[in-house]
Amino acid sequence: MSSQYKRLVPCIYLYKGNAVRDFKDTTVVDTNPVQLAKFYSDNNADEILVFDLSNGDAEHEEALDTIKKICNETEVPVTGAGNVHRMEDIKKLLYAGCRKAALNYSKQGNIEITEEVSKKFGKEKIAACYADTQTILEHRGFIEEYVDELILVKASALRESVDKWDGEAKILALLPEVSLDKLMEILSYPVIGGITGYAIDENAKELPAIKSLCQGNGIKVNTLESVYQWSDFKKNSDGHVTVVVQDYKTDEVLMVAYMNEEAYETTIRTGKMTYFSRSRNELWIKGNTSGHFQYVKSLTADCDMDTILAKVSQVGAACHTGSHSCFFHEIYKKDYEETNPLKVLESVMGVIKDRKIHPKEGSYTNYLFDKGIDKILKKLGEEATEIVIASKNPNPNEIKYEISDFLYHMMVLMVEKGVSWEEIVEELAKR
């Protein structure tokens, strides 16, 4: 089911490696669509809609590569649309990292595969683009069962859609430039789930202000909402609260900083970690100079309400030295075996990657890489069979050994194909 919030969604039209004006106007607006997407994400966009306008297989594959980079390097969900003809095209968009893929309902073939792709990937991952209100009215039952969201690509059909569509699926309306009053009016319609297109693209820098305006007009938008006010915290003698910052994926401690009231309120308003610099005696939005922003995932106060634990998505390095974490001066360490599963897997993967870059004589890993993909797949298949055989043995230790062998060979395959554990974990989390 679509979000309860009204969403502000910038739109990128991909054509020949560039972001262009729209479907019909291929004037280049940005030669780096990935950077444009990051700009939208950094400015508090709720999602990004990407249309692939490519022609031919080569251009299409290039566009998919760009969409994958956009999904990897932005902090917001991405919906992929365009160049969809069969289930395989929906799969490619979702596998590229899109949270949702859109079918073009002006093509009968797209309508016909709706049920198939919805059952395969889940209704929540399927959207339908339309230009004629009659199309969605004719297929209402079908849409209600298999489509999560509608994307209106023709602004002239907005009034008719608002008047006639009352289904569960909300409409994301692609609009040209409109006044703020008109924007508020359109967002107030119950059937409208959000606005995309030029109306949002050209106002990307003002999205936080537009969201504040929406809230003032009683329109629910997706912003951080704090349970606690600044007055609820116990401040130190300088009137500050200590903030411990962790990477939300790995729980690695990245840094410690301080907030005053303005920093706290700015963090809540923008979703970017903001601190008070005691040395410079000024507000400090982390990443404003370096580009190494920290996007808030959660804020939690300790039992005494005098320290905040911030879990963040860290762009680049947290430390001014270039280190990912500020904590790297080892004082004392007692030998112990790492038991964090992801850290262990990442460590083994790191060794395998290093073997591929720096071959070592006599290395079994290099033997597999030298023999190529067929040998790797053969060994992977053999190890999978060994797991099945071991599972018939009452001794669980045998399964442990075989699964470990399988995971090793699987990681060799992952390195060979350029797949990371992070990508695997993110995909599992979506399921």
Secondary structure, 3 states (H helix, E strand, C coil): CCCCCEEEECEEEEECCEEECCCCCCCEEECCHHHHHHHHHHCCCCCEEEEECCCHHHHHHHHHHHHHHHHHHCCCCEEEECCCCCHHHHHHHHHCCCCEEEEECCCHHHHHCHHHHHHHHCHHHEEEEECCHHHHHHCHHHHHHHCCEEEECCHHHHHHHHHHCCCCCEEEEECCCCCHHHHHHHHHCCCEEEEECHHHHCCHHHHHHHHHHHHHCCCCECCCCCCCCHHHCCCCCCCCEEEEEEECCCCCEEEEEEECHHHHHHHHHHCECEEEECCCCEEEECCCCCCCCEEEEEEEECCCCCEEEEEEEECCCCCCCCCCCCCCCCCCCCCCCCCCHHHHHHHHHHHHHHHHHCCCCCCHHHHHHHHCHHHHHHHHHHHHHHHHHHCCCCCHHHHHHHHHHHHHHHHHHHHHHCCCHHHHHHHHHHC
